[in-house]
Amino acid sequence: MQVVSDTLRRAVRNDSRTGRALARAASVPASCLNRFKNGQRPLQGPAFDRVANVLGYELREKDKN
């Protein structure tokens, strides 16, 4: 099973923007985003949401069928 944070981490790594530009777009400190990208620290609540939003991700419930 894939964890949501792993998906977001991969998206951050694959984004064409610099880490600093992505962090600025998401209003997250670049140091926090870099630690998240390197697997050293998780992103917490609102920061996670803002980064996901900037990257075009949306969390949805799986279809139960």
N, CA, C and O atoms as a GROMACS GRO file, in nm:
protein
  260
    1MET      N    1   0.084  -0.117   0.000
    1MET     CA    2   0.000   0.000   0.000
    1MET      C    3   0.090   0.124   0.000
    1MET      O    4   0.190   0.132   0.071
    2GLN      N    5   0.050   0.219  -0.080
    2GLN     CA    6   0.126   0.342  -0.092
    2GLN      C    7   0.070   0.447   0.006
    2GLN      O    8  -0.052   0.465   0.014
    3VAL      N    9   0.157   0.513   0.076
    3VAL     CA   10   0.118   0.615   0.172
    3VAL      C   11   0.104   0.749   0.099
    3VAL      O   12   0.181   0.777   0.007
    4VAL      N   13   0.009   0.830   0.139
    4VAL     CA   14  -0.017   0.958   0.074
    4VAL      C   15   0.109   1.044   0.074
    4VAL      O   16   0.140   1.108  -0.027
    5SER      N   17   0.181   1.048   0.185
    5SER     CA   18   0.302   1.132   0.191
    5SER      C   19   0.408   1.085   0.092
    5SER      O   20   0.483   1.167   0.040
    6ASP      N   21   0.416   0.955   0.065
    6ASP     CA   22   0.511   0.905  -0.035
    6ASP      C   23   0.476   0.956  -0.174
    6ASP      O   24   0.564   0.991  -0.252
    7THR      N   25   0.347   0.959  -0.204
    7THR     CA   26   0.302   1.011  -0.333
    7THR      C   27   0.337   1.158  -0.347
    7THR      O   28   0.386   1.201  -0.451
    8LEU      N   29   0.311   1.235  -0.242
    8LEU     CA   30   0.342   1.378  -0.246
    8LEU      C   31   0.492   1.400  -0.253
    8LEU      O   32   0.538   1.489  -0.326
    9ARG      N   33   0.570   1.323  -0.180
    9ARG     CA   34   0.716   1.336  -0.183
    9ARG      C   35   0.768   1.312  -0.324
    9ARG      O   36   0.854   1.385  -0.373
   10ARG      N   37   0.717   1.211  -0.389
   10ARG     CA   38   0.759   1.181  -0.527
   10ARG      C   39   0.721   1.296  -0.621
   10ARG      O   40   0.798   1.332  -0.710
   11ALA      N   41   0.603   1.354  -0.600
   11ALA     CA   42   0.560   1.467  -0.682
   11ALA      C   43   0.650   1.588  -0.661
   11ALA      O   44   0.682   1.659  -0.757
   12VAL      N   45   0.690   1.611  -0.537
   12VAL     CA   46   0.782   1.722  -0.508
   12VAL      C   47   0.914   1.699  -0.579
   12VAL      O   48   0.969   1.791  -0.640
   13ARG      N   49   0.966   1.578  -0.573
   13ARG     CA   50   1.094   1.545  -0.638
   13ARG      C   51   1.086   1.559  -0.790
   13ARG      O   52   1.183   1.599  -0.854
   14ASN      N   53   0.971   1.527  -0.847
   14ASN     CA   54   0.955   1.529  -0.993
   14ASN      C   55   0.911   1.663  -1.048
   14ASN      O   56   0.909   1.682  -1.170
   15ASP      N   57   0.876   1.758  -0.961
   15ASP     CA   58   0.830   1.888  -1.007
   15ASP      C   59   0.945   1.962  -1.076
   15ASP      O   60   1.059   1.956  -1.031
   16SER      N   61   0.914   2.032  -1.184
   16SER     CA   62   1.017   2.100  -1.262
   16SER      C   63   1.070   2.228  -1.195
   16SER      O   64   1.176   2.278  -1.232
   17ARG      N   65   0.997   2.279  -1.098
   17ARG     CA   66   1.043   2.401  -1.029
   17ARG      C   67   1.154   2.368  -0.930
   17ARG      O   68   1.170   2.254  -0.887
   18THR      N   69   1.231   2.470  -0.897
   18THR     CA   70   1.330   2.452  -0.791
   18THR      C   71   1.255   2.434  -0.660
   18THR      O   72   1.139   2.473  -0.648
   19GLY      N   73   1.322   2.376  -0.563
   19GLY     CA   74   1.261   2.358  -0.432
   19GLY      C   75   1.219   2.491  -0.372
   19GLY      O   76   1.114   2.502  -0.309
   20ARG      N   77   1.303   2.591  -0.392
   20ARG     CA   78   1.273   2.724  -0.338
   20ARG      C   79   1.148   2.783  -0.404
   20ARG      O   80   1.064   2.842  -0.336
   21ALA      N   81   1.136   2.768  -0.536
   21ALA     CA   82   1.019   2.820  -0.608
   21ALA      C   83   0.892   2.747  -0.566
   21ALA      O   84   0.787   2.810  -0.546
   22LEU      N   85   0.900   2.616  -0.552
   22LEU     CA   86   0.784   2.539  -0.509
   22LEU      C   87   0.744   2.578  -0.366
   22LEU      O   88   0.626   2.595  -0.337
   23ALA      N   89   0.842   2.592  -0.280
   23ALA     CA   90   0.815   2.631  -0.142
   23ALA      C   91   0.749   2.769  -0.137
   23ALA      O   92   0.654   2.790  -0.061
   24ARG      N   93   0.798   2.860  -0.218
   24ARG     CA   94   0.739   2.996  -0.222
   24ARG      C   95   0.595   2.989  -0.270
   24ARG      O   96   0.508   3.054  -0.213
   25ALA      N   97   0.569   2.911  -0.374
   25ALA     CA   98   0.433   2.899  -0.428
   25ALA      C   99   0.336   2.842  -0.325
   25ALA      O  100   0.218   2.875  -0.324
   26ALA      N  101   0.388   2.754  -0.239
   26ALA     CA  102   0.304   2.689  -0.138
   26ALA      C  103   0.308   2.760  -0.003
   26ALA      O  104   0.242   2.717   0.092
   27SER      N  105   0.383   2.868   0.006
   27SER     CA  106   0.398   2.942   0.133
   27SER      C  107   0.448   2.852   0.245
   27SER      O  108   0.396   2.853   0.357
   28VAL      N  109   0.551   2.775   0.212
   28VAL     CA  110   0.613   2.682   0.306
   28VAL      C  111   0.762   2.716   0.310
   28VAL      O  112   0.821   2.742   0.205
   29PRO      N  113   0.825   2.716   0.427
   29PRO     CA  114   0.969   2.740   0.431
   29PRO      C  115   1.044   2.637   0.344
   29PRO      O  116   1.016   2.517   0.349
   30ALA      N  117   1.139   2.685   0.266
   30ALA     CA  118   1.215   2.598   0.176
   30ALA      C  119   1.287   2.488   0.254
   30ALA      O  120   1.300   2.375   0.206
   31SER      N  121   1.334   2.520   0.374
   31SER     CA  122   1.404   2.419   0.455
   31SER      C  123   1.310   2.305   0.494
   31SER      O  124   1.351   2.189   0.496
   32CYS      N  125   1.185   2.336   0.524
   32CYS     CA  126   1.086   2.233   0.558
   32CYS      C  127   1.056   2.144   0.437
   32CYS      O  128   1.049   2.022   0.448
   33LEU      N  129   1.039   2.208   0.323
   33LEU     CA  130   1.010   2.132   0.201
   33LEU      C  131   1.128   2.042   0.165
   33LEU      O  132   1.109   1.928   0.124
   34ASN      N  133   1.250   2.093   0.181
   34ASN     CA  134   1.369   2.015   0.150
   34ASN      C  135   1.382   1.894   0.242
   34ASN      O  136   1.415   1.785   0.197
   35ARG      N  137   1.356   1.914   0.371
   35ARG     CA  138   1.361   1.800   0.465
   35ARG      C  139   1.254   1.697   0.432
   35ARG      O  140   1.278   1.576   0.443
   36PHE      N  141   1.137   1.743   0.392
   36PHE     CA  142   1.031   1.651   0.351
   36PHE      C  143   1.074   1.573   0.227
   36PHE      O  144   1.061   1.451   0.222
   37LYS      N  145   1.126   1.644   0.128
   37LYS     CA  146   1.168   1.582   0.002
   37LYS      C  147   1.275   1.475   0.027
   37LYS      O  148   1.276   1.372  -0.041
   38ASN      N  149   1.363   1.500   0.122
   38ASN     CA  150   1.471   1.406   0.153
   38ASN      C  151   1.431   1.297   0.253
   38ASN      O  152   1.514   1.214   0.291
   39GLY      N  153   1.305   1.297   0.296
   39GLY     CA  154   1.256   1.194   0.386
   39GLY      C  155   1.301   1.213   0.529
   39GLY      O  156   1.293   1.119   0.609
   40GLN      N  157   1.348   1.332   0.564
   40GLN     CA  158   1.398   1.356   0.700
   40GLN      C  159   1.288   1.397   0.797
   40GLN      O  160   1.297   1.368   0.916
   41ARG      N  161   1.184   1.464   0.748
   41ARG     CA  162   1.074   1.511   0.832
   41ARG      C  163   0.944   1.507   0.753
   41ARG      O  164   0.944   1.523   0.631
   42PRO      N  165   0.833   1.486   0.823
   42PRO     CA  166   0.703   1.495   0.754
   42PRO      C  167   0.662   1.641   0.740
   42PRO      O  168   0.709   1.727   0.815
   43LEU      N  169   0.574   1.668   0.646
   43LEU     CA  170   0.508   1.798   0.639
   43LEU      C  171   0.384   1.789   0.726
   43LEU      O  172   0.313   1.688   0.723
   44GLN      N  173   0.357   1.890   0.804
   44GLN     CA  174   0.245   1.889   0.896
   44GLN      C  175   0.124   1.961   0.838
   44GLN      O  176   0.140   2.063   0.770
   45GLY      N  177   0.007   1.910   0.863
   45GLY     CA  178  -0.123   1.969   0.831
   45GLY      C  179  -0.131   2.068   0.718
   45GLY      O  180  -0.129   2.030   0.601
   46PRO      N  181  -0.142   2.198   0.751
   46PRO     CA  182  -0.162   2.299   0.648
   46PRO      C  183  -0.051   2.306   0.544
   46PRO      O  184  -0.077   2.332   0.427
   47ALA      N  185   0.073   2.283   0.587
   47ALA     CA  186   0.184   2.285   0.491
   47ALA      C  187   0.168   2.172   0.389
   47ALA      O  188   0.188   2.192   0.270
   48PHE      N  189   0.131   2.054   0.437
   48PHE     CA  190   0.107   1.940   0.348
   48PHE      C  191  -0.004   1.975   0.248
   48PHE      O  192   0.009   1.950   0.129
   49ASP      N  193  -0.112   2.033   0.300
   49ASP     CA  194  -0.225   2.070   0.215
   49ASP      C  195  -0.186   2.172   0.109
   49ASP      O  196  -0.225   2.158  -0.007
   50ARG      N  197  -0.108   2.272   0.147
   50ARG     CA  198  -0.068   2.376   0.050
   50ARG      C  199   0.023   2.320  -0.059
   50ARG      O  200   0.006   2.354  -0.176
   51VAL      N  201   0.118   2.236  -0.021
   51VAL     CA  202   0.207   2.176  -0.121
   51VAL      C  203   0.126   2.088  -0.216
   51VAL      O  204   0.144   2.094  -0.338
   52ALA      N  205   0.038   2.006  -0.161
   52ALA     CA  206  -0.046   1.919  -0.244
   52ALA      C  207  -0.130   2.002  -0.340
   52ALA      O  208  -0.143   1.967  -0.458
   53ASN      N  209  -0.188   2.110  -0.292
   53ASN     CA  210  -0.271   2.197  -0.375
   53ASN      C  211  -0.189   2.258  -0.489
   53ASN      O  212  -0.234   2.259  -0.604
   54VAL      N  213  -0.071   2.308  -0.459
   54VAL     CA  214   0.014   2.370  -0.561
   54VAL      C  215   0.052   2.268  -0.668
   54VAL      O  216   0.065   2.302  -0.786
   55LEU      N  217   0.069   2.143  -0.627
   55LEU     CA  218   0.107   2.038  -0.722
   55LEU      C  219  -0.014   1.977  -0.793
   55LEU      O  220   0.001   1.890  -0.879
   56GLY      N  221  -0.134   2.021  -0.757
   56GLY     CA  222  -0.254   1.974  -0.826
   56GLY      C  223  -0.312   1.845  -0.769
   56GLY      O  224  -0.389   1.777  -0.837
   57TYR      N  225  -0.276   1.810  -0.646
   57TYR     CA  226  -0.328   1.688  -0.585
   57TYR      C  227  -0.451   1.718  -0.502
   57TYR      O  228  -0.466   1.826  -0.444
   58GLU      N  229  -0.539   1.619  -0.498
   58GLU     CA  230  -0.662   1.628  -0.421
   58GLU      C  231  -0.688   1.491  -0.361
   58GLU      O  232  -0.681   1.390  -0.431
   59LEU      N  233  -0.716   1.487  -0.233
   59LEU     CA  234  -0.743   1.361  -0.166
   59LEU      C  235  -0.892   1.328  -0.178
   59LEU      O  236  -0.978   1.411  -0.147
   60ARG      N  237  -0.919   1.207  -0.224
   60ARG     CA  238  -1.058   1.162  -0.238
   60ARG      C  239  -1.073   1.023  -0.180
   60ARG      O  240  -0.978   0.945  -0.173
   61GLU      N  241  -1.193   0.994  -0.138
   61GLU     CA  242  -1.225   0.862  -0.087
   61GLU      C  243  -1.230   0.764  -0.203
   61GLU      O  244  -1.281   0.796  -0.310
   62LYS      N  245  -1.176   0.643  -0.182
   62LYS     CA  246  -1.181   0.539  -0.284
   62LYS      C  247  -1.324   0.494  -0.305
   62LYS      O  248  -1.404   0.492  -0.211
   63ASP      N  249  -1.356   0.457  -0.427
   63ASP     CA  250  -1.486   0.399  -0.457
   63ASP      C  251  -1.495   0.266  -0.387
   63ASP      O  252  -1.405   0.183  -0.399
   64LYS      N  253  -1.602   0.243  -0.314
   64LYS     CA  254  -1.614   0.121  -0.234
   64LYS      C  255  -1.662   0.000  -0.315
   64LYS      O  256  -1.672  -0.110  -0.261
   65ASN      N  257  -1.692   0.019  -0.440
   65ASN     CA  258  -1.740  -0.093  -0.522
   65ASN      C  259  -1.628  -0.171  -0.579
   65ASN      O  260  -1.650  -0.269  -0.650
   0.00000   0.00000   0.00000
